[in-house]
Amino acid sequence: MAIQIFGTAKNFDVKKAERWFSERRIPFQSIDLKEKGMSAGELDSVLACLEKSAGSRAAALEELLDKNNKNYADIAWIADEDKERKLLDNPLLMKQPVVRNGRTAATAGWCPDVWSGWKG
């Protein structure tokens, strides 16, 4: 199992997710979105995983966006292709944490009920 947690060091839900995986002795890699961001391939992989449960790429993209972010208005009304580019330019517009289990599963936000179903 290759768990990656994307988020910022100061985000409360990111800290909770890291603690959740640590308490269960599940190894993970933390990626700070302020320092490194997310590559186009990683974003595509996350969206593909979210699309499985959301039903469409547009719905997956909406699930990934943090509607409480102060800069959400900058991205709310643009085309989906442009939203993906904007997320690559400003990854802090994503709901945190973004947790990815290899290329097979991903979540946006605090989702321990989903994580507990992931098999090692």
C-alpha positions as CSV (number, residue, x, y, z in Angstrom):
1,M,0.0,0.0,0.0
2,A,1.5,3.4,-1.0
3,I,-0.5,6.0,0.8
4,Q,0.2,9.7,0.0
5,I,-1.3,12.5,1.9
6,F,-1.3,15.9,0.1
7,G,-1.9,19.0,2.2
8,T,-0.3,21.7,4.2
9,A,1.5,21.2,7.5
10,K,-0.9,23.6,9.3
11,N,-4.2,22.2,8.1
12,F,-6.1,20.5,10.9
13,D,-7.6,17.7,8.8
14,V,-4.2,16.9,7.3
15,K,-2.8,16.5,10.8
16,K,-5.8,14.3,11.8
17,A,-5.3,12.1,8.7
18,E,-1.6,11.7,9.4
19,R,-2.4,10.8,13.0
20,W,-5.1,8.3,11.8
21,F,-2.7,6.4,9.6
22,S,0.1,6.6,12.2
23,E,-2.1,5.1,14.9
24,R,-2.9,2.2,12.6
25,R,0.8,1.8,11.7
26,I,0.0,2.4,8.1
27,P,3.1,3.9,6.4
28,F,2.4,7.1,4.4
29,Q,4.2,9.8,2.6
30,S,3.3,13.5,3.3
31,I,3.5,16.0,0.5
32,D,3.2,19.6,1.4
33,L,1.1,21.4,-1.3
34,K,2.8,24.7,-0.5
35,E,6.3,23.4,-1.2
36,K,5.8,20.8,-3.9
37,G,2.3,20.9,-5.2
38,M,0.8,18.1,-7.3
39,S,2.0,17.1,-10.7
40,A,-0.3,16.9,-13.7
41,G,-0.1,13.1,-13.6
42,E,-0.9,13.0,-9.9
43,L,-3.9,15.3,-10.3
44,D,-5.1,13.1,-13.2
45,S,-4.8,10.0,-11.1
46,V,-6.7,11.5,-8.2
47,L,-9.5,12.8,-10.5
48,A,-9.7,9.3,-12.2
49,C,-10.1,7.7,-8.8
50,L,-12.7,10.3,-7.6
51,E,-14.5,9.9,-10.9
52,K,-15.3,6.2,-10.0
53,S,-17.5,7.3,-7.1
54,A,-18.6,10.7,-8.4
55,G,-19.8,9.5,-11.8
56,S,-18.1,12.0,-14.0
57,R,-14.9,13.9,-14.3
58,A,-16.8,17.2,-13.7
59,A,-18.3,15.9,-10.5
60,A,-14.9,14.6,-9.3
61,L,-13.4,18.0,-10.0
62,E,-16.2,19.6,-7.9
63,E,-15.6,17.1,-5.1
64,L,-11.9,18.0,-5.1
65,L,-12.4,21.8,-4.9
66,D,-12.5,23.5,-1.5
67,K,-15.6,25.6,-1.7
68,N,-14.6,27.3,1.7
69,N,-11.3,28.6,0.3
70,K,-11.2,32.4,0.1
71,N,-10.1,32.1,-3.5
72,Y,-12.8,29.7,-4.6
73,A,-14.6,32.5,-6.5
74,D,-11.6,32.7,-8.9
75,I,-12.2,29.2,-10.1
76,A,-16.0,28.6,-9.5
77,W,-17.3,29.7,-12.9
78,I,-14.5,28.8,-15.3
79,A,-14.5,25.7,-17.7
80,D,-13.5,22.4,-16.2
81,E,-10.3,22.1,-18.3
82,D,-9.3,25.5,-17.0
83,K,-10.1,24.5,-13.4
84,E,-7.6,21.6,-13.7
85,R,-4.9,24.0,-14.9
86,K,-5.8,26.4,-12.1
87,L,-5.5,23.6,-9.5
88,L,-2.0,22.8,-10.8
89,D,-1.1,26.5,-10.5
90,N,-2.7,26.9,-7.0
91,P,-3.0,23.5,-5.3
92,L,-4.3,25.2,-2.1
93,L,-7.7,25.4,-3.8
94,M,-8.0,21.6,-3.2
95,K,-10.0,20.2,-0.3
96,Q,-7.4,18.9,2.2
97,P,-6.2,16.3,2.8
98,V,-6.1,14.6,-0.6
99,V,-5.2,11.0,0.3
100,R,-4.2,8.7,-2.5
101,N,-3.8,4.9,-2.2
102,G,-1.5,4.1,-5.2
103,R,-3.4,4.5,-8.4
104,T,-6.5,2.7,-7.3
105,A,-8.2,5.0,-4.8
106,A,-8.3,8.6,-3.6
107,T,-10.3,10.8,-1.3
108,A,-10.6,14.6,-0.8
109,G,-11.1,15.7,2.7
110,W,-11.5,13.8,6.0
111,C,-12.7,10.3,5.1
112,P,-11.6,7.7,7.7
113,D,-14.6,5.5,6.8
114,V,-13.2,5.1,3.2
115,W,-9.6,4.7,4.4
116,S,-10.5,1.8,6.8
117,G,-11.8,-0.1,3.8
118,W,-8.5,0.1,1.9
119,K,-6.6,-3.2,2.0
120,G,-2.9,-3.4,2.5
